[in-house]
Amino acid sequence: MNHMKLGHTVALAFMGWYLMMPPVNDLVAPLNQWFIIDSFDQASECRLDRKSFYEDGLSRTRNPKNKSDFDLGKEYLRCTCIETDDPRLKGN
């Protein structure tokens, strides 16, 4: 029984998080086509970085310098944290 608990603990230790952003102007792109912006050991670290991307996205969409800046801002708003072992990352 101890062996099973240890194995589970080891598996959890290797899990991480990706901060991911979808392709620009593609609302239906599967997760395996999104861009990995950064990787983290803990979800809380990822969420903290996501917050700064979200705030930058708000700024870009409210005060765009041009259309591509506005589009990028929209994608920053869609950034999300995904576990590194999420099966959607593998695709079909």
C-alpha positions as CSV (number, residue, x, y, z in Angstrom):
1,M,0.0,0.0,0.0
2,N,2.8,2.4,0.8
3,H,4.3,1.8,-2.7
4,M,1.0,2.9,-4.3
5,K,1.0,6.1,-2.3
6,L,4.6,6.9,-3.2
7,G,3.9,6.3,-6.9
8,H,1.0,8.7,-6.7
9,T,3.1,11.3,-5.0
10,V,5.8,11.0,-7.6
11,A,3.3,11.4,-10.4
12,L,2.0,14.6,-8.8
13,A,5.5,16.0,-8.5
14,F,6.0,15.9,-12.2
15,M,2.8,17.7,-13.1
16,G,3.2,21.2,-14.2
17,W,1.2,24.0,-15.8
18,Y,1.4,25.9,-19.1
19,L,0.2,29.4,-19.7
20,M,-1.2,29.1,-23.2
21,M,-2.6,31.5,-25.8
22,P,-4.8,30.6,-28.8
23,P,-3.8,31.5,-32.3
24,V,-4.8,35.0,-33.2
25,N,-8.4,35.3,-34.5
26,D,-9.0,31.5,-34.3
27,L,-11.9,31.0,-31.8
28,V,-12.2,27.3,-32.5
29,A,-8.5,26.1,-32.6
30,P,-8.0,22.9,-30.6
31,L,-5.8,23.2,-27.5
32,N,-2.9,21.4,-29.2
33,Q,-2.6,24.3,-31.7
34,W,-2.4,26.9,-28.9
35,F,1.0,28.5,-28.1
36,I,2.8,27.8,-24.9
37,I,3.8,31.1,-23.4
38,D,5.5,29.8,-20.3
39,S,5.6,26.8,-18.0
40,F,5.3,26.6,-14.2
41,D,5.6,24.2,-11.4
42,Q,2.4,25.4,-9.6
43,A,-1.0,26.5,-10.7
44,S,-0.7,29.6,-8.5
45,E,2.4,30.8,-10.4
46,C,0.6,30.3,-13.7
47,R,-2.4,32.2,-12.6
48,L,-0.3,35.1,-11.4
49,D,1.4,35.3,-14.8
50,R,-2.0,35.0,-16.6
51,K,-3.2,38.0,-14.6
52,S,-0.5,40.2,-16.1
53,F,-1.3,38.9,-19.6
54,Y,-5.0,39.6,-19.0
55,E,-4.2,43.2,-17.8
56,D,-2.0,43.8,-20.8
57,G,-4.8,42.4,-23.0
58,L,-7.3,44.9,-21.5
59,S,-4.9,47.7,-22.1
60,R,-4.3,46.7,-25.8
61,T,-8.0,46.4,-26.5
62,R,-8.9,49.6,-24.9
63,N,-6.1,51.7,-26.4
64,P,-4.9,49.8,-29.5
65,K,-2.1,51.3,-31.6
66,N,-3.4,49.4,-34.7
67,K,-5.6,46.4,-35.6
68,S,-3.0,43.8,-34.9
69,D,-2.3,45.2,-31.5
70,F,-6.1,45.0,-30.8
71,D,-6.2,41.4,-32.1
72,L,-3.3,40.4,-29.9
73,G,-4.9,42.0,-26.9
74,K,-8.1,39.9,-27.5
75,E,-5.9,36.7,-27.5
76,Y,-4.2,37.8,-24.3
77,L,-7.6,38.0,-22.7
78,R,-8.1,34.4,-23.7
79,C,-4.9,33.1,-22.2
80,T,-5.4,30.2,-19.8
81,C,-3.5,27.9,-17.5
82,I,-3.5,24.2,-18.6
83,E,-2.0,21.2,-16.8
84,T,0.9,19.8,-18.7
85,D,-0.7,16.3,-18.8
86,D,-4.0,17.6,-20.2
87,P,-5.0,15.0,-22.9
88,R,-6.3,17.8,-25.2
89,L,-2.6,18.8,-25.7
90,K,-2.0,15.6,-27.6
91,G,-4.7,16.3,-30.2
92,N,-6.6,13.7,-32.2
